Amino acid sequence: MTASIRVSEAAQLVGVSPSTLREWESLGLIHPSRRGRFRWFSPLDVKELQKIASLRARGYNLKAIQTMLHRDGSTSPNPPRTSDPSANVPGRTLGRNLRAARRRRGLSLREAAERAEMSVSHLSAIERGTHNITLAGLQRLAVALGIQVSDLFGGRQRRAGRVVRAGARPVLETGDPGVRVESLSVGARLLEPHMYVAQPGGGSQGSYHHEGEEIVYVLEGTVEFWLNELERHVAKAGDCLTFPSSLRHRWLNAGPDRLVMLWVNTPITF
């Protein structure tokens, strides 16, 4: 079948970022066609990508998915090797950084789990890189450890600038294929703007809260917000929601189409 789908289009169809597809390729999970300097995917390739994204959503890490795909013959049995494949797996990197941050705070697994409102076994699995974490869980852990979410991904430093180009937005890889978070500012000190893109059914998968204030402007689709489990707000394209970050909040793409939101909060938490 002809490979005629560019990497950006394939990423949009699957609900992940192009950098995620490049990472899957480096681990041997996928093998797109190459013409010149471009990667191309066929409809069958896209189905394979969707299978990988589905397994990720069910909690499998990339190493486990690689084994599962090779077992059923979905990919080449001899994928390209790297010097240390596990070092490039987001779950492993997140787990190592999380454990280091917890130890710097002098917290036991039980203490950190209690502060983040999760079970000890769940937190332990996240630190080992064998279980994914939700966006809500990331936020709660960052608050519990007194750090920013980006610190759990290595605290990647980027050169500050006035303009963030549309095709070069830094992406926070949460491991959730249903939600993509793109940064709209590099170097801001007080306000933190993000673009959230969620597929139908995608959302925070739990509630979280912290200090500050938030404003959410819906660009596409429909979002359902719950505040303190008492207030329910449904916002559609053109609607804007403002609330104190101290209220427990969770959200969900409640519509049949993708959801796109401009989200600004202060102080910076990501």
C-alpha positions in Angstrom: 0.0 0.0 0.0 1.4 3.4 -1.0 3.1 5.4 1.8 1.7 8.9 1.2 1.1 10.3 4.7 3.6 12.7 6.1 4.8 12.3 9.7 2.9 15.4 10.9 -0.4 14.0 9.4 0.2 10.6 10.8 0.8 12.1 14.3 -2.4 14.0 14.1 -4.4 10.9 13.0 -3.0 9.0 16.0 -3.2 11.8 18.5 0.5 12.1 19.4 3.3 14.5 18.5 5.7 14.0 15.6 8.6 13.7 18.1 6.8 10.7 19.6 6.7 9.0 16.3 10.4 9.6 15.8 11.1 8.1 19.2 9.0 5.0 18.3 11.1 4.7 15.1 14.4 5.0 17.0 13.3 2.1 19.3 12.3 0.0 16.3 8.6 0.0 16.9 7.8 1.5 13.5 9.5 1.5 10.2 8.2 4.4 8.0 9.3 4.7 4.3 12.0 7.2 3.5 12.1 9.5 0.5 14.8 12.0 0.6 14.8 13.5 4.1 11.1 12.8 4.7 9.3 10.0 6.5 6.1 8.6 4.9 3.4 6.3 6.3 0.8 4.1 4.6 -2.8 3.6 6.0 -1.5 0.2 7.3 1.3 2.0 9.1 -1.2 4.3 10.7 -3.2 1.3 12.0 0.0 0.0 13.5 0.6 3.4 15.1 -2.9 3.4 16.6 -2.3 -0.1 18.0 0.9 1.2 19.8 -1.0 4.3 21.1 -3.8 2.0 22.4 -1.3 -0.2 24.2 0.3 2.9 25.7 -3.1 4.2 26.9 -3.7 0.8 28.6 -0.5 1.3 30.7 2.1 -0.8 28.8 5.6 0.8 28.5 7.4 0.9 25.2 9.7 -2.0 26.0 6.7 -4.2 26.7 5.0 -3.0 23.5 8.1 -3.8 21.5 8.0 -7.4 22.8 4.3 -7.8 22.1 4.5 -6.4 18.6 7.5 -8.6 17.7 5.7 -11.7 19.1 2.7 -11.2 16.8 4.8 -10.3 13.8 3.6 -6.7 13.5 7.1 -5.3 13.1 10.5 -6.4 12.0 12.0 -9.0 14.4 15.4 -7.2 14.1 14.7 -3.5 15.0 17.5 -0.9 14.9 19.5 -1.0 18.1 20.7 1.9 20.2 23.4 1.9 22.7 20.9 1.8 25.6 17.3 1.5 24.4 15.8 1.8 27.9 17.5 5.2 28.3 15.3 6.7 25.6 12.0 5.3 27.0 10.0 8.3 28.5 8.6 6.2 31.3 12.1 5.1 32.4 13.4 8.7 32.3 10.4 10.0 34.2 10.8 7.2 36.8 14.4 8.0 37.4 13.8 11.7 37.7 10.9 11.2 40.0 12.8 8.9 42.3 15.7 11.4 42.4 13.3 14.3 43.2 11.6 12.4 45.9 14.9 11.4 47.5 16.1 15.0 47.4 13.0 16.0 49.4 13.8 13.2 51.9 10.5 11.5 51.3 9.8 7.8 51.5 7.6 6.2 48.8 4.7 6.1 51.3 5.0 9.8 52.2 5.2 10.9 48.6 2.3 8.7 47.6 0.1 10.1 50.4 0.9 13.7 49.4 0.1 12.9 45.7 -3.0 11.0 46.7 -2.0 7.7 45.0 -1.2 4.2 46.2 2.4 3.2 47.1 2.3 0.4 44.6 1.3 2.8 41.8 4.0 5.3 42.6 6.6 2.5 42.8 5.5 1.2 39.4 5.8 4.7 37.9 9.3 5.1 39.4 10.3 1.7 37.9 9.0 2.8 34.5 6.5 0.0 34.2 3.3 2.0 34.5 2.1 5.2 32.9 0.9 8.2 34.8 -2.1 10.5 34.1 -1.8 14.3 33.6 -3.6 14.8 36.9 -1.1 12.4 38.6 1.8 14.4 37.2 0.4 17.6 38.5 -0.2 16.1 42.0 3.3 14.6 42.1 4.9 17.9 41.1 2.9 19.8 43.8 3.8 17.1 46.4 7.5 17.4 45.6 7.5 21.1 45.3 8.8 21.1 41.7 7.5 21.9 38.2 6.2 19.1 36.0 9.0 19.7 33.5 11.5 18.9 36.2 10.3 15.3 36.1 11.3 15.1 32.4 14.8 16.3 33.0 14.1 20.0 33.5 14.9 20.6 29.8 16.2 24.1 29.3 15.4 26.0 26.2 16.6 29.4 25.0 14.2 32.1 25.9 12.7 34.0 23.1 9.9 36.4 22.2 8.3 34.1 19.6 7.4 30.4 19.6 6.8 29.3 16.1 3.7 27.2 15.3 5.8 24.3 14.0 8.4 24.4 16.8 6.4 24.4 20.0 8.0 22.4 22.9 5.8 19.4 23.6 5.3 17.9 27.1 5.3 14.1 26.6 3.0 12.8 29.3 2.7 9.3 27.9 -1.0 9.8 27.3 -1.7 9.5 23.5 -5.1 11.1 24.0 -3.7 14.5 25.2 -1.0 16.7 23.8 0.3 19.7 25.7 2.3 22.3 23.7 4.1 25.2 25.3 3.3 28.7 23.8 6.1 30.5 25.7 9.7 29.9 26.4 11.2 31.9 29.3 8.0 33.4 30.7 8.3 34.1 34.5 4.8 34.7 35.7 2.2 33.4 33.2 2.3 29.9 31.6 0.4 29.5 28.3 -0.2 26.1 26.8 -2.1 24.7 23.9 -4.0 21.5 24.9 -5.2 19.1 22.1 -7.3 16.2 23.3 -8.9 13.4 21.3 -12.5 12.3 22.1 -12.5 10.8 25.6 -9.2 12.3 26.5 -8.7 14.4 29.6 -7.0 14.9 32.9 -8.1 11.4 34.1 -8.4 12.7 37.7 -8.5 16.0 39.6 -5.7 18.1 41.0 -5.2 21.5 42.6 -2.5 24.0 43.5 -2.0 27.7 44.2 -2.8 30.3 41.5 -5.4 31.1 38.9 -6.3 29.7 35.5 -8.1 30.8 32.3 -9.2 28.3 29.6 -10.4 29.5 26.2 -11.9 26.8 24.0 -10.8 27.0 20.3 -12.4 23.8 19.0 -14.7 21.1 20.4 -16.4 20.7 23.7 -14.9 20.4 27.2 -16.5 19.4 30.5 -15.0 20.8 33.6 -15.7 19.8 37.2 -14.6 22.1 40.1 -14.5 20.6 43.6 -16.9 17.9 42.2 -19.7 20.5 42.8 -19.6 22.7 39.8 -20.0 21.3 36.3 -19.3 23.5 33.4 -19.6 22.6 29.7 -17.7 25.0 27.4 -17.7 25.0 23.6 -15.7 26.8 21.0 -15.6 30.5 21.8 -16.3 30.0 25.5 -13.9 31.0 28.3 -13.6 29.6 31.8 -11.7 31.2 34.7 -11.2 29.7 38.2 -8.9 29.6 41.2 -6.3 26.8 40.8 -7.0 26.0 44.5 -10.3 24.4 43.4 -9.9 20.7 42.6 -10.4 20.5 38.9 -10.7 17.8 36.3 -11.7 18.0 32.6 -12.7 15.8 29.7 -13.2 16.1 26.0 -17.0 15.5 26.1 -17.6 15.8 22.3 -17.2 13.6 19.3 -14.4 15.8 17.8 -11.0 16.8 18.9 -10.7 19.5 21.6 -8.3 22.4 21.4 -7.9 24.8 24.3 -5.7 27.8 25.0 -4.8 27.4 28.7 -3.0 30.0 30.8 -2.2 29.7 34.4 -0.2 31.5 37.1 2.1 30.8 38.7 4.1 28.5 36.4 3.5 24.8 37.3 4.7 23.0 34.2 
